[in-house]
Amino acid sequence: MSKFVISTFRGRLTNNVTKTTFKTNLIRPLLLSHNFSSTSNNYAVQNISVYGSGLMGAGIVQVAAQYGFKVTMVDLNQEFIDRGKEIINASLKRVAKKQHKDDKAAQNALIEYTWSNIETDIDSVRGAEKADLIVEAIVENLQTKQNLFQQLDKVAKPNAIFASNTSSLPISEIAKATQRQDKFAGLHFFNPVPQMKLVEIIKTSQTSKETYKILNDVIMKMEKAPVICKDTPGFIVNRLLVPYLMESIRLVERGEASMKDVDTAMKLGAGMPMGPFELCDFVGLDTLKSIVDGWRKDGKIDANLVATSKILDDLVESGHLGRKSGKGFHKYV
Ligand SMILES: NC(=O)c1ccc[n+]([C@@H]2O[C@H](COP(=O)([O-])OP(=O)(O)OC[C@H]3O[C@@H](n4cnc5c(N)ncnc54)[C@H](O)[C@@H]3O)[C@@H](O)[C@H]2O)c1
């Protein structure tokens, strides 16, 4: 069934047949179960635990829940969980409004349905108990990610698949912390998760075909577009994007053009939806810096492509991290 047909069909159901949450909830899982039939063994993912309720984690939780998965959102404390809930709430309202324009009942039904699929937990062990799939979206630090997966490996179901949303760390290095490297892969979502269609599925040399197939099914069920990539620095998108962002910063640093003009040039001359400085702020300057620093240390990428930038380092050091802190290259207040 094409995406267009699925969307139209759902639209008709919600608009003409199912005016109540109750009916929507009954019919939606039937529609959504369609994709499961293609899984090669009978292992179907129903429960997903997402670790990290920040920018990415909250987005992944929202999309998974919207598409019928039972999701547990796990973070270190209630304050972080509450912030994650706020991110979901704001985004979900936008999605509901976009999908169901003037139909308030259908908007509320989508919001209620999504929340009915979400639980939260601040106990990392308990958070993993039900999971068929664990998606990790915590801080971009190899040791922290390894520590978490090592702990989860001992308590999660033996068949549970583990995935990391890392932007820049080698998946195979994170996977080494576990005894299930065949059930370990990268699932690289893009920001903002509810809007961005692409998900890179990263296969290490150990990732089994079965694991890849199941992850592919999960991503299809979320109506996203999966692409496969080997475990190579930056995968596809960031490998091309990060050197471009860094060269934009260096171009301004060298005094060759202003930040405003570089943003304008790339939007109007190269058809980019955002200028590189707007994109840096959107991604988070700390995230960008940690990717570049990591790659430089790693030595696998041409050093000129990942050379340091004083402007970037200074902004991060002063806590100006982009949109999330209210100021980066641009101001957001
Ligand atoms: N920001 C982006 O545009 C983007 C895009 C794709 C992938 N990523 C990757 O996604 C991951 C998360 O990025 P983000 O921007 O959402 O970060 P973020 O800082 O917004 O959120 C990280 C969250 O993880 C939580 N956390 C830390 N340790 C934890 C633990 N042991 N258990 C549970 N929660 C824990 C933190 O409390 C925080 O809420 C990173 O690996 C990053 O590289 C980021």
The ligand as a MOL file (V3000), in Angstrom:
LIG
                    3D

  0  0  0     0  0            999 V3000
M  V30 BEGIN CTAB
M  V30 COUNTS 44 48 0 0 0
M  V30 BEGIN ATOM
M  V30 1 N 20.5250 16.8010 18.1980 0
M  V30 2 C 20.4990 16.2780 16.9780 0
M  V30 3 O 20.2090 16.9650 15.9780 0
M  V30 4 C 20.7670 14.8070 16.7810 0
M  V30 5 C 20.4130 14.2040 15.5620 0
M  V30 6 C 20.6120 12.8210 15.4110 0
M  V30 7 C 21.1730 12.0850 16.4490 0
M  V30 8 N 21.5430 12.7110 17.6030 0 CHG=1
M  V30 9 C 22.1100 11.8740 18.6620 0
M  V30 10 O 21.0560 11.5560 19.5760 0
M  V30 11 C 21.5900 11.4430 20.8970 0
M  V30 12 C 20.8200 12.3820 21.8170 0
M  V30 13 O 20.9440 13.7000 21.3410 0
M  V30 14 P 19.9820 14.8630 21.8660 0
M  V30 15 O 20.2530 16.0380 21.0040 0
M  V30 16 O 18.5790 14.3490 22.0050 0 CHG=-1
M  V30 17 O 20.5890 15.1170 23.3400 0
M  V30 18 P 19.9130 15.8650 24.5890 0
M  V30 19 O 21.0390 16.4240 25.3680 0
M  V30 20 O 18.8120 16.7710 24.1450 0
M  V30 21 O 19.2380 14.6680 25.4240 0
M  V30 22 C 19.9790 13.6450 26.0270 0
M  V30 23 C 19.1440 13.0900 27.1730 0
M  V30 24 O 19.7420 11.8660 27.6150 0
M  V30 25 C 19.5730 11.8210 29.0310 0
M  V30 26 N 20.5040 10.8300 29.5900 0
M  V30 27 C 21.8220 10.9320 29.7970 0
M  V30 28 N 22.3060 9.7670 30.3170 0
M  V30 29 C 21.2510 8.9210 30.4230 0
M  V30 30 C 21.0830 7.5850 30.8730 0
M  V30 31 N 22.1390 6.8630 31.3170 0
M  V30 32 N 19.8480 7.0340 30.8440 0
M  V30 33 C 18.7840 7.7220 30.3830 0
M  V30 34 N 18.8820 8.9990 29.9330 0
M  V30 35 C 20.0950 9.5920 29.9630 0
M  V30 36 C 19.8140 13.2570 29.4800 0
M  V30 37 O 19.2970 13.4680 30.7800 0
M  V30 38 C 19.0700 14.0250 28.3880 0
M  V30 39 O 17.7040 14.2280 28.7320 0
M  V30 40 C 23.0900 11.7260 20.7830 0
M  V30 41 O 23.7670 10.5110 20.6630 0
M  V30 42 C 23.1960 12.5220 19.4940 0
M  V30 43 O 24.4460 12.3690 18.8570 0
M  V30 44 C 21.3370 14.0540 17.8020 0
M  V30 END ATOM
M  V30 BEGIN BOND
M  V30 1 1 1 2
M  V30 2 2 2 3
M  V30 3 1 2 4
M  V30 4 1 4 5
M  V30 5 2 4 44
M  V30 6 2 5 6
M  V30 7 1 6 7
M  V30 8 2 7 8
M  V30 9 1 8 9
M  V30 10 1 8 44
M  V30 11 1 9 10
M  V30 12 1 9 42
M  V30 13 1 10 11
M  V30 14 1 11 12
M  V30 15 1 11 40
M  V30 16 1 12 13
M  V30 17 1 13 14
M  V30 18 2 14 15
M  V30 19 1 14 16
M  V30 20 1 14 17
M  V30 21 1 17 18
M  V30 22 2 18 19
M  V30 23 1 18 20
M  V30 24 1 18 21
M  V30 25 1 21 22
M  V30 26 1 22 23
M  V30 27 1 23 24
M  V30 28 1 23 38
M  V30 29 1 24 25
M  V30 30 1 25 26
M  V30 31 1 25 36
M  V30 32 1 26 27
M  V30 33 1 26 35
M  V30 34 2 27 28
M  V30 35 1 28 29
M  V30 36 1 29 30
M  V30 37 2 29 35
M  V30 38 1 30 31
M  V30 39 2 30 32
M  V30 40 1 32 33
M  V30 41 2 33 34
M  V30 42 1 34 35
M  V30 43 1 36 37
M  V30 44 1 36 38
M  V30 45 1 38 39
M  V30 46 1 40 41
M  V30 47 1 40 42
M  V30 48 1 42 43
M  V30 END BOND
M  V30 END CTAB
M  END
